[in-house]
Amino acid sequence: MTALEISAAVRVGTTRAAAVIETALDRIAELDPQLTAFTAVFAERARAHAARVDADIAAGRDPGPLAGVPFAAKDLFDVAGVVTRAGASVTADDPPAAHDADSVAALERQGAVLVGVTNMDEFAYGFVTENAHTGATRNPHDLDRIAGGSSGGSAAAVCAGLVPLALGSDTNGSIRVPAALCGICGIRPTLGRLSRRGAYPFANSLDTVGPFARTIADLQAAFAALDPLFEATPTVPPGLRCARLTDYFDTGLLPQARLAVERVCAALATTQTIALPDAARAREAAYIITAAEAGELHAARLRGQAAEYDPATRDRLTGGALMPAAWYIRAQRFRSWFHAQVVEIFARCDVLIAPATPYPATRIGQTSIDIDGSRTAIRPNLGVFTQPITLTGMPVVTIPIGEAGTLPVGVQLIGRAGSENVLLALAAELEGRGIAVAPAPPLYAGNDPRRVTV
């Protein structure tokens, strides 16, 4: 059942929130040992909240539009009384959170029920969720493959039907990449639109938070719960101008990713193409800003507890902490220039279309892939198409594209600041026409996942 179907059933009394939560907890217990999507499950908290939802309904009180809907949160969101681990072991002795993160609290105010927190790359620094401390999260479409990252646990939990909604964070693509690889929907909101209070930071000037869902209707409902000022657009505005990003966004990708973009463009009769100026430099600037801000955040802890970090994360954070200040200043200056160029582009276009990743999910532990006869490193290049967009601060909805028997890929729908309503309406139209969909994995129904090839 979708989130909205669950809520409707709970609200009219054909099922109870308590029963929904028990089913979710049972499914997590049965399937998560195969996936490693969750790092902690809060069964008693979830049961207590579900009981409150049922009590509200029995008393004639409105429990909210997400009544009884189970959801998960990436393990960088504060949960009251729980240590926020952020995918790390060095945080184990930190004090427990005093309050729920704003995003967690917002969903629960609308009746949704938190059931646990999910696996991630250590301190969100990665695109694969192969965590040295908690293990690799596996893709429900093929358990030998990655779920993407850094919000891989949240994406895998939604993909496998453990929960219909989950929270993630996106700095350089950490919602968009796993949504694409798992064949689900995700949204990176306009920078600053949603509160990040209670979310462990990665790179403060780039961080965003947002939801995952299997359907656009569920994604829109979750976003509306997170942003009380959001007003949905019921249909795509007439005369919407879409354009395909080319040049940088049309090189270094496998045919599946290119065909997904072409399929969306054909469905929308999109013929206009646009090249983002200096997109490669935008990616470089995003790298520098991320490394410098993350390195500064962890500098003190690295001096005394470096051995407790994953070596790959530690080395990147150390490099960022030692980065010359001039590099960071120049990157931020470039960011301002690049943002202005993209604002000008949106004067003649409403939505930009681009691949989310250059290839589908690769095998766990795989380090490189062959593209156009060249070996390409997997971990850094999963974000090659998301990082330049990060620098703009513009909103992005990632939609799934896939056929039975193949690994899904994703397409980014990018809009001007504040246009989440338009992007979600366009995504809903594409979903309704059978374009923005990917088949549920066999694991969704409790079967063994098929093995498919890239």
C-alpha positions as CSV (number, residue, x, y, z in Angstrom):
1,M,0.0,0.0,0.0
2,T,1.1,3.6,-0.6
3,A,1.3,6.1,2.2
4,L,-1.9,7.8,1.1
5,E,-3.7,4.4,0.9
6,I,-2.5,3.5,4.4
7,S,-3.6,6.9,5.8
8,A,-7.1,6.6,4.2
9,A,-7.6,3.2,5.6
10,V,-6.6,4.2,9.1
11,R,-8.6,7.4,9.0
12,V,-11.9,5.6,8.0
13,G,-11.3,2.8,10.4
14,T,-10.8,-0.1,8.1
15,T,-7.5,-0.8,9.7
16,R,-5.7,0.5,12.8
17,A,-2.4,2.4,13.0
18,A,-1.2,-0.2,15.5
19,A,-1.8,-3.0,13.0
20,V,0.0,-1.1,10.2
21,I,3.0,-0.5,12.4
22,E,3.2,-4.2,13.5
23,T,3.2,-5.2,9.9
24,A,6.0,-2.8,9.1
25,L,8.0,-4.0,12.1
26,D,7.5,-7.6,11.0
27,R,8.6,-6.9,7.5
28,I,11.7,-5.0,8.7
29,A,12.6,-8.0,10.9
30,E,12.1,-10.4,8.0
31,L,13.8,-8.6,5.2
32,D,16.3,-6.1,6.6
33,P,18.9,-8.7,7.5
34,Q,19.3,-9.1,3.7
35,L,19.3,-5.4,3.0
36,T,21.1,-3.6,5.9
37,A,18.8,-0.6,5.4
38,F,18.2,0.1,9.1
39,T,20.8,0.7,11.8
40,A,18.2,1.0,14.6
41,V,14.5,0.2,14.9
42,F,12.4,2.0,17.5
43,A,9.6,-0.5,18.0
44,E,8.2,0.7,21.4
45,R,8.3,4.3,20.3
46,A,6.5,3.4,17.1
47,R,3.8,1.4,19.0
48,A,3.2,4.2,21.4
49,H,2.8,6.7,18.7
50,A,0.5,4.4,16.7
51,A,-1.7,4.0,19.8
52,R,-2.0,7.8,20.0
53,V,-3.1,7.9,16.4
54,D,-5.8,5.3,17.0
55,A,-6.9,7.1,20.2
56,D,-7.3,10.4,18.3
57,I,-9.5,8.7,15.7
58,A,-11.6,7.0,18.4
59,A,-12.1,10.4,20.0
60,G,-13.1,12.0,16.8
61,R,-9.9,14.1,16.5
62,D,-8.1,14.5,13.2
63,P,-4.7,12.6,13.4
64,G,-3.4,14.3,10.2
65,P,-3.1,13.4,6.5
66,L,-0.4,10.8,7.1
67,A,-2.2,8.9,9.9
68,G,-0.5,5.7,10.8
69,V,2.0,5.8,7.9
70,P,5.3,4.3,9.0
71,F,8.5,6.2,8.0
72,A,12.2,6.0,8.5
73,A,14.9,8.7,8.8
74,K,18.5,8.6,7.8
75,D,20.8,8.2,10.7
76,L,21.8,11.8,10.8
77,F,18.4,13.1,11.9
78,D,18.1,13.6,15.7
79,V,15.7,11.3,17.5
80,A,14.9,12.3,21.1
81,G,16.8,10.1,23.6
82,V,19.0,8.5,20.9
83,V,22.6,9.2,20.0
84,T,22.8,10.6,16.5
85,R,25.5,8.4,14.9
86,A,25.6,9.9,11.4
87,G,26.9,6.6,10.1
88,A,30.0,6.8,12.3
89,S,31.6,5.0,15.3
90,V,33.4,8.1,16.6
91,T,30.0,9.6,17.6
92,A,29.0,6.6,19.8
93,D,29.7,8.4,23.1
94,D,28.0,11.7,22.1
95,P,25.1,12.7,24.3
96,P,21.6,11.6,23.1
97,A,19.5,14.1,21.2
98,A,17.3,16.2,23.4
99,H,14.7,16.7,20.7
100,D,13.5,15.2,17.4
101,A,14.8,16.8,14.3
102,D,12.4,19.3,12.8
103,S,11.7,17.0,9.8
104,V,11.0,14.0,12.0
105,A,8.7,16.1,14.2
106,A,6.9,17.6,11.2
107,L,6.0,14.2,9.7
108,E,4.8,12.9,13.1
109,R,2.6,16.0,13.6
110,Q,0.8,14.9,10.5
111,G,0.2,11.4,11.9
112,A,3.2,9.5,10.4
113,V,5.1,7.1,12.7
114,L,8.9,6.9,12.9
115,V,10.0,3.2,13.0
116,G,13.8,3.6,12.9
117,V,16.9,5.2,11.4
118,T,18.7,4.0,8.3
119,N,22.2,3.2,7.1
120,M,24.3,5.9,5.3
121,D,27.8,6.7,4.2
122,E,29.9,7.8,7.2
123,F,29.1,11.5,7.9
124,A,27.2,11.5,4.5
125,Y,30.5,11.6,2.6
126,G,29.9,9.2,-0.2
127,F,27.6,7.9,-2.9
128,V,27.4,4.2,-2.2
129,T,26.4,3.4,1.4
130,E,29.2,0.9,1.8
131,N,29.8,1.8,5.5
132,A,32.9,0.4,7.2
133,H,31.1,0.3,10.6
134,T,27.5,-0.9,9.8
135,G,28.0,-2.7,6.5
136,A,26.8,-2.1,2.9
137,T,23.2,-1.4,2.2
138,R,22.0,-3.7,-0.6
139,N,19.9,-2.7,-3.6
140,P,16.5,-4.5,-3.4
141,H,16.6,-5.0,-7.2
142,D,19.8,-7.1,-6.9
143,L,21.4,-7.8,-3.5
144,D,24.8,-7.9,-5.0
145,R,24.6,-4.2,-5.9
146,I,24.8,-0.9,-4.1
147,A,21.7,1.2,-3.2
148,G,23.6,4.4,-3.8
149,G,24.3,7.1,-1.1
150,S,24.7,8.7,1.1
151,S,21.0,8.1,1.9
152,G,21.1,4.5,0.7
153,G,19.4,3.0,3.7
154,S,16.4,5.2,3.3
155,A,16.1,4.6,-0.4
156,A,16.4,0.8,0.0
157,A,13.9,0.7,2.8
158,V,11.3,2.5,0.5
159,C,12.2,0.5,-2.5
160,A,11.8,-2.8,-0.7
161,G,8.4,-1.8,0.8
162,L,9.7,-1.8,4.4
163,V,8.2,1.8,4.8
164,P,6.4,3.9,2.2
165,L,8.3,7.1,3.2
166,A,11.8,7.9,4.4
167,L,13.8,11.0,5.1
168,G,17.2,11.6,3.5
169,S,19.7,14.5,3.1
170,D,21.2,15.8,-0.1
171,T,24.4,17.8,-0.3
172,N,25.9,16.7,-3.6
173,G,23.3,14.1,-4.7
174,S,22.7,12.0,-1.6
175,I,18.9,11.8,-2.3
176,R,19.1,11.9,-6.1
177,V,21.7,9.2,-6.5
178,P,20.0,6.5,-4.3
179,A,16.6,7.4,-5.6
180,A,17.8,6.8,-9.2
181,L,19.6,3.5,-8.4
182,C,16.7,2.1,-6.4
183,G,14.1,3.2,-8.9
184,I,12.0,5.4,-6.5
185,C,11.2,9.1,-6.3
186,G,13.1,11.7,-4.3
187,I,13.2,15.5,-4.0
188,R,16.0,17.8,-3.2
189,P,14.2,21.1,-2.2
190,T,15.3,24.6,-2.9
191,L,18.3,25.4,-0.7
192,G,17.0,26.7,2.7
193,R,13.3,25.8,2.1
194,L,13.1,23.1,4.7
195,S,14.5,23.3,8.2
196,R,17.7,21.4,8.8
197,R,17.6,21.8,12.5
198,G,18.4,18.5,14.2
199,A,20.1,17.1,11.1
200,Y,23.9,16.4,11.5
201,P,25.6,18.7,9.1
202,F,28.0,17.8,6.2
203,A,28.7,21.0,4.3
204,N,26.5,23.7,5.8
205,S,26.2,26.0,2.8
206,L,25.1,23.1,0.5
207,D,23.0,20.8,2.8
208,T,19.3,20.1,2.2
209,V,16.9,17.5,3.5
210,G,14.0,15.8,1.8
211,P,11.8,12.7,1.4
212,F,11.8,9.5,-0.6
213,A,8.6,7.7,-1.8
214,R,7.6,5.1,-4.3
215,T,5.0,7.3,-5.9
216,I,4.8,11.0,-6.7
217,A,1.6,11.4,-4.8
218,D,3.3,10.1,-1.7
219,L,6.3,12.2,-2.3
220,Q,4.1,15.3,-2.6
221,A,2.2,14.4,0.6
222,A,5.5,14.0,2.5
223,F,6.8,17.3,1.2
224,A,3.6,19.1,2.1
225,A,4.0,17.7,5.7
226,L,7.5,19.1,5.8
227,D,6.6,22.5,4.4
228,P,3.3,23.8,5.7
229,L,3.4,26.7,3.1
230,F,3.6,24.3,0.2
231,E,0.6,24.5,-2.2
232,A,0.4,21.7,-4.7
233,T,-0.2,22.4,-8.4
234,P,-2.9,20.0,-9.5
235,T,-1.8,19.9,-13.2
236,V,1.2,21.0,-15.2
237,P,0.9,24.7,-16.0
238,P,0.1,25.4,-19.6
239,G,2.9,26.4,-21.8
240,L,5.6,24.8,-19.6
241,R,9.0,25.2,-21.3
242,C,11.3,22.2,-20.9
243,A,14.8,21.8,-22.1
244,R,17.4,19.0,-22.1
245,L,20.8,19.7,-20.7
246,T,23.5,18.6,-23.1
247,D,27.3,18.8,-23.6
248,Y,28.6,18.0,-20.1
249,F,25.4,16.1,-19.3
250,D,25.5,14.0,-22.5
251,T,29.0,12.6,-22.1
252,G,30.5,9.8,-19.9
253,L,27.3,7.8,-19.4
254,L,26.0,4.4,-20.3
255,P,23.2,4.0,-22.9
256,Q,20.6,3.2,-20.2
257,A,21.0,6.6,-18.6
258,R,21.0,8.4,-22.0
259,L,17.9,6.5,-23.2
260,A,16.1,7.4,-19.9
261,V,16.6,11.1,-20.6
262,E,15.5,10.7,-24.2
263,R,12.4,8.9,-23.2
264,V,11.4,11.7,-20.9
265,C,12.1,14.3,-23.5
266,A,10.1,12.4,-26.1
267,A,7.1,12.2,-23.8
268,L,7.2,15.9,-23.2
269,A,8.0,16.8,-26.9
270,T,11.1,18.5,-25.7
271,T,13.4,19.6,-28.5
272,Q,15.2,22.6,-26.9
273,T,18.7,21.9,-25.6
274,I,20.8,24.0,-23.2
275,A,24.4,23.7,-22.1
276,L,25.2,24.9,-18.6
277,P,28.2,27.2,-18.7
278,D,31.3,25.7,-17.0
279,A,29.4,22.8,-15.6
280,A,32.6,20.9,-15.0
281,R,34.0,23.8,-13.0
282,A,30.7,23.9,-11.0
283,R,31.3,20.3,-10.0
284,E,34.9,21.2,-9.0
285,A,33.7,24.1,-7.0
286,A,31.1,21.9,-5.2
287,Y,33.9,19.4,-4.4
288,I,36.1,22.2,-2.9
289,I,33.3,23.8,-0.9
290,T,32.2,20.4,0.5
291,A,35.7,19.3,1.4
292,A,36.6,22.6,3.1
293,E,33.4,22.9,5.1
294,A,33.3,19.2,6.1
295,G,37.0,19.3,7.0
296,E,36.6,22.4,9.2
297,L,33.6,20.7,11.0
298,H,35.6,17.6,11.9
299,A,39.1,19.2,12.4
300,A,39.0,19.1,16.2
301,R,37.7,15.6,16.4
302,L,40.2,14.4,13.8
303,R,43.1,15.6,16.0
304,G,42.2,13.2,18.8
305,Q,40.1,10.4,17.3
306,A,41.3,10.0,13.7
307,A,41.7,6.2,14.1
308,E,37.9,5.8,14.7
309,Y,37.0,7.2,11.3
310,D,36.7,5.1,8.1
311,P,40.1,5.7,6.5
312,A,38.5,6.8,3.2
313,T,36.3,9.4,5.0
314,R,39.2,10.4,7.3
315,D,41.6,11.1,4.4
316,R,39.0,13.3,2.6
317,L,38.1,15.2,5.7
318,T,41.8,15.8,6.6
319,G,42.5,17.0,3.1
320,G,39.6,19.4,3.4
321,A,40.8,20.7,6.7
322,L,44.2,21.5,5.2
323,M,42.8,23.1,2.0
324,P,44.0,26.7,1.4
325,A,41.4,29.3,2.2
326,A,42.0,30.9,-1.2
327,W,40.6,27.8,-2.9
328,Y,37.4,28.0,-0.9
329,I,36.9,31.7,-1.5
330,R,37.4,31.3,-5.2
331,A,35.0,28.4,-5.3
332,Q,32.3,30.5,-3.5
333,R,32.9,33.4,-5.9
334,F,32.5,31.0,-8.8
335,R,29.3,29.7,-7.2
336,S,27.8,33.1,-7.2
337,W,28.6,33.6,-10.9
338,F,27.3,30.2,-11.8
339,H,24.1,30.7,-9.9
340,A,23.5,34.0,-11.9
341,Q,24.1,32.1,-15.2
342,V,21.5,29.5,-14.3
343,V,19.0,32.1,-13.2
344,E,19.3,33.7,-16.6
345,I,18.7,30.3,-18.2
346,F,15.4,30.0,-16.3
347,A,14.3,33.2,-17.8
348,R,13.8,31.3,-21.1
349,C,13.1,27.8,-19.7
350,D,11.0,26.4,-16.8
351,V,12.4,22.9,-16.3
352,L,15.7,21.4,-17.2
353,I,16.0,17.6,-17.8
354,A,19.2,15.7,-17.0
355,P,20.4,12.2,-16.0
356,A,20.6,11.6,-12.3
357,T,23.6,9.1,-12.5
358,P,25.8,8.0,-15.4
359,Y,25.0,4.3,-14.9
360,P,22.7,2.0,-12.9
361,A,23.7,0.4,-9.6
362,T,27.1,-1.3,-9.7
363,R,28.2,-4.3,-7.6
364,I,29.2,-3.8,-4.0
365,G,32.9,-3.5,-3.8
366,Q,33.3,-2.7,-7.5
367,T,35.7,0.3,-7.9
368,S,35.5,1.1,-11.6
369,I,33.3,0.7,-14.7
370,D,34.0,0.9,-18.4
371,I,32.4,3.9,-20.2
372,D,33.2,4.6,-23.9
373,G,36.3,2.5,-23.6
374,S,37.7,4.2,-20.5
375,R,37.8,3.0,-17.0
376,T,35.9,5.3,-14.7
377,A,36.0,5.3,-10.9
378,I,32.6,4.5,-9.5
379,R,32.4,6.2,-6.1
380,P,33.2,9.8,-7.1
381,N,31.5,9.7,-10.5
382,L,28.1,8.7,-9.3
383,G,27.5,12.3,-8.5
384,V,28.9,13.7,-11.8
385,F,25.5,15.0,-12.9
386,T,24.1,16.0,-9.5
387,Q,27.0,18.1,-8.1
388,P,26.8,20.9,-10.6
389,I,23.1,21.3,-9.9
390,T,23.9,21.4,-6.2
391,L,25.8,24.6,-6.7
392,T,22.7,26.4,-8.0
393,G,20.6,25.7,-4.9
394,M,17.7,24.9,-7.3
395,P,15.1,22.2,-6.5
396,V,15.2,18.8,-8.2
397,V,12.7,16.0,-8.4
398,T,14.3,12.6,-9.3
399,I,12.0,10.3,-11.2
400,P,12.6,6.5,-11.8
401,I,12.8,5.0,-15.3
402,G,13.0,1.3,-15.7
403,E,11.6,-1.9,-17.3
404,A,11.1,-5.3,-15.9
405,G,14.3,-7.3,-15.9
406,T,16.6,-4.3,-15.9
407,L,18.2,-2.1,-13.3
408,P,16.4,1.3,-12.9
409,V,18.0,4.6,-13.6
410,G,16.8,8.1,-12.7
411,V,16.2,11.5,-14.4
412,Q,16.5,14.9,-12.7
413,L,13.7,17.4,-13.3
414,I,15.3,20.7,-12.3
415,G,13.4,24.0,-11.7
416,R,13.9,27.5,-10.6
417,A,14.0,28.3,-6.9
418,G,10.7,27.6,-5.2
419,S,9.2,25.7,-8.1
420,E,8.7,22.3,-6.3
421,N,5.0,22.4,-7.0
422,V,5.6,22.6,-10.8
423,L,8.3,19.8,-10.7
424,L,6.0,17.5,-8.7
425,A,3.1,18.2,-11.1
426,L,5.2,17.4,-14.1
427,A,6.6,14.2,-12.4
428,A,3.0,13.1,-11.6
429,E,2.0,13.6,-15.2
430,L,5.0,11.5,-16.4
431,E,4.1,8.8,-13.8
432,G,0.5,8.8,-14.9
433,R,1.6,8.2,-18.5
434,G,3.8,5.3,-17.5
435,I,7.1,7.1,-18.1
436,A,8.3,7.9,-14.6
437,V,8.0,4.4,-13.2
438,A,10.2,1.5,-12.4
439,P,8.9,-2.0,-11.5
440,A,9.0,-2.9,-7.9
441,P,11.7,-5.4,-7.1
442,P,10.7,-9.0,-6.3
443,L,11.9,-8.3,-2.7
444,Y,9.0,-5.8,-2.4
445,A,6.7,-8.8,-2.5
446,G,8.9,-10.9,-0.3
447,N,10.5,-12.9,-3.1
448,D,14.2,-13.5,-3.8
449,P,15.5,-10.6,-5.9
450,R,16.3,-11.3,-9.5
451,R,19.8,-10.9,-10.8
452,V,20.1,-8.4,-13.7
453,T,23.0,-7.0,-15.6
454,V,24.2,-3.5,-16.3
